Amino acid sequence: MMNFSLVDVKNITSNELRANFSEADLENLADIIIETGGIIRPLVVKMTGVESYTVVDGHFEYYAAVRAREKNPRQGEMVNAFVIAPKNEDKILKQIATFRGLDFDEKPEVQTPVKTNHSESSSKNNDFNLLKKEIDNFRSELAQERQERQKLYETLKLIESQIPKQITPLESFNSLSLLELTFRLRTAGFTDKKAVQVAESVEKERNNKKFESLKDVLARIKIASGKKQIKGISGDKMVDIVDSWSRILFI
């Protein structure tokens, strides 16, 4: 008949106007909801469609939850609620009226006072205690679920921090250390000697000015060949570098 659920505030509507409630009171409760992580008294809602609900009881709490979501979208996103089937709405409303001390059944305008005996009062107390127990159990489950979600969030953040950073060939020329760059050049087919020469030339050039493109790298990298300075990286070799380094995108 009734299910305890976490419901997205944006999927809930109310047939009562927000203007019927004090904005100061809504603001105060919204701050408390954000501070405590939820409302103590769950809303009573009924389904009106796929993932859409309307408030049956708790209109003030609903608008406070809406305000909490406006102030803190992440923390005020979900609200705990009793979800009832539309066919059971009348029964639930009678129970709500009982807890409020109201007489739900239709009466003539002139009502005859009804004497409440001890057994009726005891039954109401039992119903109230049962509902209170269910609410306490739900709050405990909600707190446990919140702790598990927090642990999952922290685990995901830890995993994310350990994911290596992607780096492009141009970034490699501009940022890798001399040792790392020498190793990378070897993976692209350079001899040990030439890898060291090119790496040293790269370090010298980028200290003067960062490379703006791979074409800029080709134009500026020179190595010694006898008494002459020759191009350190040919166009074909740059193709090999890009192909080789594209398989090693992480440092």
ChimeraX commands (.cxc) that place a marker at each C-alpha (Angstrom):
marker #1 position 0.00,0.00,0.00 radius 0.5
marker #1 position 2.79,2.41,0.96 radius 0.5
marker #1 position 6.47,2.39,-0.01 radius 0.5
marker #1 position 9.35,4.37,1.45 radius 0.5
marker #1 position 11.38,5.95,-1.35 radius 0.5
marker #1 position 13.89,8.65,-2.19 radius 0.5
marker #1 position 12.17,10.91,-4.72 radius 0.5
marker #1 position 13.68,13.67,-6.83 radius 0.5
marker #1 position 12.18,16.98,-5.71 radius 0.5
marker #1 position 11.85,18.18,-9.30 radius 0.5
marker #1 position 9.48,15.27,-10.02 radius 0.5
marker #1 position 6.99,16.36,-7.32 radius 0.5
marker #1 position 4.18,18.91,-7.58 radius 0.5
marker #1 position 1.70,20.31,-5.07 radius 0.5
marker #1 position -1.87,21.47,-5.56 radius 0.5
marker #1 position -1.39,24.05,-2.79 radius 0.5
marker #1 position 0.12,27.44,-3.58 radius 0.5
marker #1 position 3.54,28.27,-2.22 radius 0.5
marker #1 position 2.15,31.70,-1.33 radius 0.5
marker #1 position 0.02,30.02,1.36 radius 0.5
marker #1 position 3.18,29.56,3.45 radius 0.5
marker #1 position 5.51,32.04,5.08 radius 0.5
marker #1 position 8.69,32.50,3.03 radius 0.5
marker #1 position 10.62,33.10,6.23 radius 0.5
marker #1 position 9.45,29.75,7.64 radius 0.5
marker #1 position 10.25,27.99,4.35 radius 0.5
marker #1 position 13.70,29.59,4.29 radius 0.5
marker #1 position 14.40,28.50,7.87 radius 0.5
marker #1 position 13.35,24.89,7.25 radius 0.5
marker #1 position 15.29,24.82,3.96 radius 0.5
marker #1 position 18.47,25.76,5.82 radius 0.5
marker #1 position 17.82,23.00,8.35 radius 0.5
marker #1 position 17.21,20.46,5.55 radius 0.5
marker #1 position 20.55,21.37,3.95 radius 0.5
marker #1 position 22.34,21.25,7.30 radius 0.5
marker #1 position 20.89,17.87,8.36 radius 0.5
marker #1 position 20.80,16.27,4.91 radius 0.5
marker #1 position 17.03,15.68,4.71 radius 0.5
marker #1 position 13.61,16.19,6.27 radius 0.5
marker #1 position 12.68,14.31,9.42 radius 0.5
marker #1 position 9.02,13.99,8.44 radius 0.5
marker #1 position 8.71,12.27,5.05 radius 0.5
marker #1 position 6.28,13.62,2.50 radius 0.5
marker #1 position 3.21,11.58,1.61 radius 0.5
marker #1 position 2.90,11.52,-2.17 radius 0.5
marker #1 position 1.03,9.59,-4.83 radius 0.5
marker #1 position 2.20,8.66,-8.29 radius 0.5
marker #1 position 0.65,10.59,-11.17 radius 0.5
marker #1 position 2.82,9.16,-13.94 radius 0.5
marker #1 position 6.18,7.60,-14.66 radius 0.5
marker #1 position 8.49,9.17,-12.05 radius 0.5
marker #1 position 6.02,11.98,-11.34 radius 0.5
marker #1 position 4.26,12.58,-8.02 radius 0.5
marker #1 position 1.90,14.98,-6.30 radius 0.5
marker #1 position 1.84,15.81,-2.59 radius 0.5
marker #1 position -0.94,14.29,-0.53 radius 0.5
marker #1 position 0.37,15.50,2.83 radius 0.5
marker #1 position 3.34,17.66,3.75 radius 0.5
marker #1 position 2.89,20.63,1.42 radius 0.5
marker #1 position 4.89,22.94,3.70 radius 0.5
marker #1 position 7.76,20.43,3.91 radius 0.5
marker #1 position 7.63,20.02,0.13 radius 0.5
marker #1 position 8.05,23.74,-0.55 radius 0.5
marker #1 position 10.85,23.87,2.04 radius 0.5
marker #1 position 12.54,21.01,0.17 radius 0.5
marker #1 position 12.06,22.93,-3.10 radius 0.5
marker #1 position 13.75,25.96,-1.52 radius 0.5
marker #1 position 16.58,23.75,-0.21 radius 0.5
marker #1 position 17.13,22.45,-3.74 radius 0.5
marker #1 position 17.19,26.03,-5.07 radius 0.5
marker #1 position 19.89,26.94,-2.55 radius 0.5
marker #1 position 21.91,23.73,-2.84 radius 0.5
marker #1 position 20.94,21.67,-5.94 radius 0.5
marker #1 position 23.26,18.80,-5.10 radius 0.5
marker #1 position 22.38,18.30,-1.43 radius 0.5
marker #1 position 18.69,19.15,-1.80 radius 0.5
marker #1 position 18.10,17.00,-4.86 radius 0.5
marker #1 position 16.29,14.07,-3.18 radius 0.5
marker #1 position 13.60,13.92,-0.49 radius 0.5
marker #1 position 12.34,10.95,1.48 radius 0.5
marker #1 position 8.66,10.16,1.00 radius 0.5
marker #1 position 5.88,7.63,1.48 radius 0.5
marker #1 position 4.63,6.74,-2.01 radius 0.5
marker #1 position 1.00,5.57,-2.13 radius 0.5
marker #1 position -1.05,4.15,-4.96 radius 0.5
marker #1 position -3.88,6.47,-6.13 radius 0.5
marker #1 position -6.47,3.79,-5.31 radius 0.5
marker #1 position -5.41,3.91,-1.65 radius 0.5
marker #1 position -5.48,7.69,-1.36 radius 0.5
marker #1 position -8.75,7.89,0.59 radius 0.5
marker #1 position -7.54,5.41,3.19 radius 0.5
marker #1 position -4.27,7.25,3.66 radius 0.5
marker #1 position -6.05,10.60,3.97 radius 0.5
marker #1 position -8.24,9.15,6.72 radius 0.5
marker #1 position -5.13,8.02,8.57 radius 0.5
marker #1 position -3.55,11.46,8.15 radius 0.5
marker #1 position -6.70,13.11,9.45 radius 0.5
marker #1 position -6.67,10.79,12.45 radius 0.5
marker #1 position -3.10,11.74,13.34 radius 0.5
marker #1 position -4.05,15.39,13.09 radius 0.5
marker #1 position -6.93,14.85,15.47 radius 0.5
marker #1 position -9.43,15.68,12.72 radius 0.5
marker #1 position -12.69,13.97,11.78 radius 0.5
marker #1 position -12.28,13.02,8.09 radius 0.5
marker #1 position -15.77,11.57,7.51 radius 0.5
marker #1 position -18.44,13.92,6.16 radius 0.5
marker #1 position -20.78,15.23,8.88 radius 0.5
marker #1 position -23.81,17.50,8.92 radius 0.5
marker #1 position -23.11,21.13,9.63 radius 0.5
marker #1 position -24.30,20.60,13.22 radius 0.5
marker #1 position -22.14,17.81,14.57 radius 0.5
marker #1 position -22.81,15.73,17.62 radius 0.5
marker #1 position -19.77,15.40,19.85 radius 0.5
marker #1 position -18.40,11.89,19.72 radius 0.5
marker #1 position -17.25,10.37,22.95 radius 0.5
marker #1 position -13.90,8.68,22.51 radius 0.5
marker #1 position -13.52,5.60,24.63 radius 0.5
marker #1 position -10.26,4.20,25.97 radius 0.5
marker #1 position -9.95,1.46,23.34 radius 0.5
marker #1 position -10.23,3.98,20.46 radius 0.5
marker #1 position -7.58,6.20,22.04 radius 0.5
marker #1 position -5.33,3.20,22.58 radius 0.5
marker #1 position -5.78,2.15,18.95 radius 0.5
marker #1 position -4.79,5.63,17.75 radius 0.5
marker #1 position -1.71,5.58,19.94 radius 0.5
marker #1 position -0.75,2.16,18.60 radius 0.5
marker #1 position -1.16,3.38,15.02 radius 0.5
marker #1 position 0.92,6.45,15.78 radius 0.5
marker #1 position 3.65,4.41,17.45 radius 0.5
marker #1 position 3.71,2.00,14.51 radius 0.5
marker #1 position 4.07,4.85,12.01 radius 0.5
marker #1 position 6.74,6.48,14.16 radius 0.5
marker #1 position 8.66,3.20,14.23 radius 0.5
marker #1 position 8.43,2.91,10.45 radius 0.5
marker #1 position 9.69,6.50,10.08 radius 0.5
marker #1 position 12.61,5.82,12.44 radius 0.5
marker #1 position 13.51,2.68,10.48 radius 0.5
marker #1 position 13.35,4.62,7.24 radius 0.5
marker #1 position 15.54,7.39,8.62 radius 0.5
marker #1 position 18.08,4.78,9.72 radius 0.5
marker #1 position 18.07,3.17,6.26 radius 0.5
marker #1 position 18.39,6.61,4.66 radius 0.5
marker #1 position 21.38,7.49,6.83 radius 0.5
marker #1 position 23.05,4.18,5.97 radius 0.5
marker #1 position 22.40,4.71,2.26 radius 0.5
marker #1 position 23.83,8.23,2.48 radius 0.5
marker #1 position 27.00,6.88,4.13 radius 0.5
marker #1 position 27.36,4.21,1.42 radius 0.5
marker #1 position 26.91,6.82,-1.33 radius 0.5
marker #1 position 29.55,9.02,0.34 radius 0.5
marker #1 position 31.98,6.08,0.47 radius 0.5
marker #1 position 31.30,5.35,-3.21 radius 0.5
marker #1 position 31.85,9.02,-4.10 radius 0.5
marker #1 position 35.17,9.06,-2.22 radius 0.5
marker #1 position 36.27,5.83,-3.92 radius 0.5
marker #1 position 35.45,7.24,-7.36 radius 0.5
marker #1 position 37.39,10.44,-6.58 radius 0.5
marker #1 position 40.38,8.33,-5.50 radius 0.5
marker #1 position 40.24,6.28,-8.71 radius 0.5
marker #1 position 39.89,9.46,-10.77 radius 0.5
marker #1 position 42.96,10.97,-9.11 radius 0.5
marker #1 position 44.99,7.91,-10.04 radius 0.5
marker #1 position 44.09,7.95,-13.74 radius 0.5
marker #1 position 47.18,9.04,-15.69 radius 0.5
marker #1 position 47.03,12.35,-17.52 radius 0.5
marker #1 position 46.83,12.26,-21.31 radius 0.5
marker #1 position 49.63,14.03,-23.17 radius 0.5
marker #1 position 50.00,14.79,-26.90 radius 0.5
marker #1 position 53.26,14.59,-28.90 radius 0.5
marker #1 position 53.55,18.40,-28.94 radius 0.5
marker #1 position 53.03,18.54,-25.18 radius 0.5
marker #1 position 55.71,15.85,-24.81 radius 0.5
marker #1 position 58.26,18.04,-26.65 radius 0.5
marker #1 position 57.31,21.01,-24.45 radius 0.5
marker #1 position 57.12,19.36,-21.04 radius 0.5
marker #1 position 58.87,15.98,-20.68 radius 0.5
marker #1 position 62.16,15.86,-18.82 radius 0.5
marker #1 position 65.38,15.16,-20.70 radius 0.5
marker #1 position 65.40,11.54,-19.51 radius 0.5
marker #1 position 61.75,10.92,-20.39 radius 0.5
marker #1 position 62.11,12.54,-23.79 radius 0.5
marker #1 position 65.20,10.46,-24.59 radius 0.5
marker #1 position 63.29,7.29,-23.72 radius 0.5
marker #1 position 60.36,8.33,-25.91 radius 0.5
marker #1 position 62.63,9.03,-28.86 radius 0.5
marker #1 position 64.14,5.57,-28.51 radius 0.5
marker #1 position 60.65,4.04,-28.74 radius 0.5
marker #1 position 60.23,5.88,-32.05 radius 0.5
marker #1 position 63.35,4.22,-33.51 radius 0.5
marker #1 position 66.13,6.70,-32.72 radius 0.5
marker #1 position 69.55,5.30,-31.82 radius 0.5
marker #1 position 70.72,5.93,-28.27 radius 0.5
marker #1 position 73.18,8.59,-29.39 radius 0.5
marker #1 position 70.79,10.43,-31.65 radius 0.5
marker #1 position 67.97,10.23,-29.09 radius 0.5
marker #1 position 70.23,12.01,-26.58 radius 0.5
marker #1 position 71.28,14.64,-29.14 radius 0.5
marker #1 position 67.71,15.40,-30.20 radius 0.5
marker #1 position 66.47,15.50,-26.60 radius 0.5
marker #1 position 69.22,17.96,-25.65 radius 0.5
marker #1 position 68.38,20.13,-28.66 radius 0.5
marker #1 position 64.68,20.06,-27.73 radius 0.5
marker #1 position 65.44,21.12,-24.16 radius 0.5
marker #1 position 67.66,23.98,-25.34 radius 0.5
marker #1 position 65.12,25.29,-27.88 radius 0.5
marker #1 position 62.07,25.11,-25.62 radius 0.5
marker #1 position 63.93,26.96,-22.87 radius 0.5
marker #1 position 64.09,29.89,-25.28 radius 0.5
marker #1 position 60.54,29.48,-26.57 radius 0.5
marker #1 position 57.90,26.79,-26.35 radius 0.5
marker #1 position 57.16,24.91,-29.55 radius 0.5
marker #1 position 53.93,26.06,-31.19 radius 0.5
marker #1 position 53.45,23.04,-33.47 radius 0.5
marker #1 position 55.13,19.84,-34.63 radius 0.5
marker #1 position 56.16,21.75,-37.76 radius 0.5
marker #1 position 57.90,24.23,-35.46 radius 0.5
marker #1 position 59.74,21.30,-33.82 radius 0.5
marker #1 position 60.95,20.08,-37.26 radius 0.5
marker #1 position 62.23,23.54,-38.16 radius 0.5
marker #1 position 64.08,24.29,-34.94 radius 0.5
marker #1 position 65.66,20.99,-33.83 radius 0.5
marker #1 position 69.26,20.75,-35.05 radius 0.5
marker #1 position 72.04,18.32,-34.10 radius 0.5
marker #1 position 75.77,18.26,-34.80 radius 0.5
marker #1 position 77.08,16.21,-37.71 radius 0.5
marker #1 position 80.81,16.72,-37.91 radius 0.5
marker #1 position 81.28,20.48,-38.08 radius 0.5
marker #1 position 77.78,21.07,-39.47 radius 0.5
marker #1 position 74.34,21.48,-37.89 radius 0.5
marker #1 position 71.75,19.27,-39.57 radius 0.5
marker #1 position 68.03,18.73,-39.08 radius 0.5
marker #1 position 67.50,16.54,-36.05 radius 0.5
marker #1 position 64.09,15.15,-37.03 radius 0.5
marker #1 position 62.98,14.48,-40.59 radius 0.5
marker #1 position 59.37,14.65,-41.73 radius 0.5
marker #1 position 59.19,10.86,-42.05 radius 0.5
marker #1 position 60.65,10.45,-38.58 radius 0.5
marker #1 position 58.06,12.82,-37.14 radius 0.5
marker #1 position 55.36,10.56,-38.61 radius 0.5
marker #1 position 57.00,7.63,-36.79 radius 0.5
marker #1 position 57.09,9.68,-33.58 radius 0.5
marker #1 position 53.39,10.58,-33.77 radius 0.5
marker #1 position 52.47,6.97,-34.57 radius 0.5
marker #1 position 54.62,5.56,-31.78 radius 0.5
marker #1 position 53.70,8.13,-29.14 radius 0.5
marker #1 position 49.99,7.90,-29.91 radius 0.5
marker #1 position 50.14,4.41,-28.39 radius 0.5
marker #1 position 51.71,5.86,-25.23 radius 0.5
marker #1 position 49.30,8.67,-24.37 radius 0.5
marker #1 position 49.82,8.46,-20.63 radius 0.5
marker #1 position 52.56,9.50,-18.29 radius 0.5
marker link #1:1,2 radius 0.2
marker link #1:2,3 radius 0.2
marker link #1:3,4 radius 0.2
marker link #1:4,5 radius 0.2
marker link #1:5,6 radius 0.2
marker link #1:6,7 radius 0.2
marker link #1:7,8 radius 0.2
marker link #1:8,9 radius 0.2
marker link #1:9,10 radius 0.2
marker link #1:10,11 radius 0.2
marker link #1:11,12 radius 0.2
marker link #1:12,13 radius 0.2
marker link #1:13,14 radius 0.2
marker link #1:14,15 radius 0.2
marker link #1:15,16 radius 0.2
marker link #1:16,17 radius 0.2
marker link #1:17,18 radius 0.2
marker link #1:18,19 radius 0.2
marker link #1:19,20 radius 0.2
marker link #1:20,21 radius 0.2
marker link #1:21,22 radius 0.2
marker link #1:22,23 radius 0.2
marker link #1:23,24 radius 0.2
marker link #1:24,25 radius 0.2
marker link #1:25,26 radius 0.2
marker link #1:26,27 radius 0.2
marker link #1:27,28 radius 0.2
marker link #1:28,29 radius 0.2
marker link #1:29,30 radius 0.2
marker link #1:30,31 radius 0.2
marker link #1:31,32 radius 0.2
marker link #1:32,33 radius 0.2
marker link #1:33,34 radius 0.2
marker link #1:34,35 radius 0.2
marker link #1:35,36 radius 0.2
marker link #1:36,37 radius 0.2
marker link #1:37,38 radius 0.2
marker link #1:38,39 radius 0.2
marker link #1:39,40 radius 0.2
marker link #1:40,41 radius 0.2
marker link #1:41,42 radius 0.2
marker link #1:42,43 radius 0.2
marker link #1:43,44 radius 0.2
marker link #1:44,45 radius 0.2
marker link #1:45,46 radius 0.2
marker link #1:46,47 radius 0.2
marker link #1:47,48 radius 0.2
marker link #1:48,49 radius 0.2
marker link #1:49,50 radius 0.2
marker link #1:50,51 radius 0.2
marker link #1:51,52 radius 0.2
marker link #1:52,53 radius 0.2
marker link #1:53,54 radius 0.2
marker link #1:54,55 radius 0.2
marker link #1:55,56 radius 0.2
marker link #1:56,57 radius 0.2
marker link #1:57,58 radius 0.2
marker link #1:58,59 radius 0.2
marker link #1:59,60 radius 0.2
marker link #1:60,61 radius 0.2
marker link #1:61,62 radius 0.2
marker link #1:62,63 radius 0.2
marker link #1:63,64 radius 0.2
marker link #1:64,65 radius 0.2
marker link #1:65,66 radius 0.2
marker link #1:66,67 radius 0.2
marker link #1:67,68 radius 0.2
marker link #1:68,69 radius 0.2
marker link #1:69,70 radius 0.2
marker link #1:70,71 radius 0.2
marker link #1:71,72 radius 0.2
marker link #1:72,73 radius 0.2
marker link #1:73,74 radius 0.2
marker link #1:74,75 radius 0.2
marker link #1:75,76 radius 0.2
marker link #1:76,77 radius 0.2
marker link #1:77,78 radius 0.2
marker link #1:78,79 radius 0.2
marker link #1:79,80 radius 0.2
marker link #1:80,81 radius 0.2
marker link #1:81,82 radius 0.2
marker link #1:82,83 radius 0.2
marker link #1:83,84 radius 0.2
marker link #1:84,85 radius 0.2
marker link #1:85,86 radius 0.2
marker link #1:86,87 radius 0.2
marker link #1:87,88 radius 0.2
marker link #1:88,89 radius 0.2
marker link #1:89,90 radius 0.2
marker link #1:90,91 radius 0.2
marker link #1:91,92 radius 0.2
marker link #1:92,93 radius 0.2
marker link #1:93,94 radius 0.2
marker link #1:94,95 radius 0.2
marker link #1:95,96 radius 0.2
marker link #1:96,97 radius 0.2
marker link #1:97,98 radius 0.2
marker link #1:98,99 radius 0.2
marker link #1:99,100 radius 0.2
marker link #1:100,101 radius 0.2
marker link #1:101,102 radius 0.2
marker link #1:102,103 radius 0.2
marker link #1:103,104 radius 0.2
marker link #1:104,105 radius 0.2
marker link #1:105,106 radius 0.2
marker link #1:106,107 radius 0.2
marker link #1:107,108 radius 0.2
marker link #1:108,109 radius 0.2
marker link #1:109,110 radius 0.2
marker link #1:110,111 radius 0.2
marker link #1:111,112 radius 0.2
marker link #1:112,113 radius 0.2
marker link #1:113,114 radius 0.2
marker link #1:114,115 radius 0.2
marker link #1:115,116 radius 0.2
marker link #1:116,117 radius 0.2
marker link #1:117,118 radius 0.2
marker link #1:118,119 radius 0.2
marker link #1:119,120 radius 0.2
marker link #1:120,121 radius 0.2
marker link #1:121,122 radius 0.2
marker link #1:122,123 radius 0.2
marker link #1:123,124 radius 0.2
marker link #1:124,125 radius 0.2
marker link #1:125,126 radius 0.2
marker link #1:126,127 radius 0.2
marker link #1:127,128 radius 0.2
marker link #1:128,129 radius 0.2
marker link #1:129,130 radius 0.2
marker link #1:130,131 radius 0.2
marker link #1:131,132 radius 0.2
marker link #1:132,133 radius 0.2
marker link #1:133,134 radius 0.2
marker link #1:134,135 radius 0.2
marker link #1:135,136 radius 0.2
marker link #1:136,137 radius 0.2
marker link #1:137,138 radius 0.2
marker link #1:138,139 radius 0.2
marker link #1:139,140 radius 0.2
marker link #1:140,141 radius 0.2
marker link #1:141,142 radius 0.2
marker link #1:142,143 radius 0.2
marker link #1:143,144 radius 0.2
marker link #1:144,145 radius 0.2
marker link #1:145,146 radius 0.2
marker link #1:146,147 radius 0.2
marker link #1:147,148 radius 0.2
marker link #1:148,149 radius 0.2
marker link #1:149,150 radius 0.2
marker link #1:150,151 radius 0.2
marker link #1:151,152 radius 0.2
marker link #1:152,153 radius 0.2
marker link #1:153,154 radius 0.2
marker link #1:154,155 radius 0.2
marker link #1:155,156 radius 0.2
marker link #1:156,157 radius 0.2
marker link #1:157,158 radius 0.2
marker link #1:158,159 radius 0.2
marker link #1:159,160 radius 0.2
marker link #1:160,161 radius 0.2
marker link #1:161,162 radius 0.2
marker link #1:162,163 radius 0.2
marker link #1:163,164 radius 0.2
marker link #1:164,165 radius 0.2
marker link #1:165,166 radius 0.2
marker link #1:166,167 radius 0.2
marker link #1:167,168 radius 0.2
marker link #1:168,169 radius 0.2
marker link #1:169,170 radius 0.2
marker link #1:170,171 radius 0.2
marker link #1:171,172 radius 0.2
marker link #1:172,173 radius 0.2
marker link #1:173,174 radius 0.2
marker link #1:174,175 radius 0.2
marker link #1:175,176 radius 0.2
marker link #1:176,177 radius 0.2
marker link #1:177,178 radius 0.2
marker link #1:178,179 radius 0.2
marker link #1:179,180 radius 0.2
marker link #1:180,181 radius 0.2
marker link #1:181,182 radius 0.2
marker link #1:182,183 radius 0.2
marker link #1:183,184 radius 0.2
marker link #1:184,185 radius 0.2
marker link #1:185,186 radius 0.2
marker link #1:186,187 radius 0.2
marker link #1:187,188 radius 0.2
marker link #1:188,189 radius 0.2
marker link #1:189,190 radius 0.2
marker link #1:190,191 radius 0.2
marker link #1:191,192 radius 0.2
marker link #1:192,193 radius 0.2
marker link #1:193,194 radius 0.2
marker link #1:194,195 radius 0.2
marker link #1:195,196 radius 0.2
marker link #1:196,197 radius 0.2
marker link #1:197,198 radius 0.2
marker link #1:198,199 radius 0.2
marker link #1:199,200 radius 0.2
marker link #1:200,201 radius 0.2
marker link #1:201,202 radius 0.2
marker link #1:202,203 radius 0.2
marker link #1:203,204 radius 0.2
marker link #1:204,205 radius 0.2
marker link #1:205,206 radius 0.2
marker link #1:206,207 radius 0.2
marker link #1:207,208 radius 0.2
marker link #1:208,209 radius 0.2
marker link #1:209,210 radius 0.2
marker link #1:210,211 radius 0.2
marker link #1:211,212 radius 0.2
marker link #1:212,213 radius 0.2
marker link #1:213,214 radius 0.2
marker link #1:214,215 radius 0.2
marker link #1:215,216 radius 0.2
marker link #1:216,217 radius 0.2
marker link #1:217,218 radius 0.2
marker link #1:218,219 radius 0.2
marker link #1:219,220 radius 0.2
marker link #1:220,221 radius 0.2
marker link #1:221,222 radius 0.2
marker link #1:222,223 radius 0.2
marker link #1:223,224 radius 0.2
marker link #1:224,225 radius 0.2
marker link #1:225,226 radius 0.2
marker link #1:226,227 radius 0.2
marker link #1:227,228 radius 0.2
marker link #1:228,229 radius 0.2
marker link #1:229,230 radius 0.2
marker link #1:230,231 radius 0.2
marker link #1:231,232 radius 0.2
marker link #1:232,233 radius 0.2
marker link #1:233,234 radius 0.2
marker link #1:234,235 radius 0.2
marker link #1:235,236 radius 0.2
marker link #1:236,237 radius 0.2
marker link #1:237,238 radius 0.2
marker link #1:238,239 radius 0.2
marker link #1:239,240 radius 0.2
marker link #1:240,241 radius 0.2
marker link #1:241,242 radius 0.2
marker link #1:242,243 radius 0.2
marker link #1:243,244 radius 0.2
marker link #1:244,245 radius 0.2
marker link #1:245,246 radius 0.2
marker link #1:246,247 radius 0.2
marker link #1:247,248 radius 0.2
marker link #1:248,249 radius 0.2
marker link #1:249,250 radius 0.2
marker link #1:250,251 radius 0.2
view
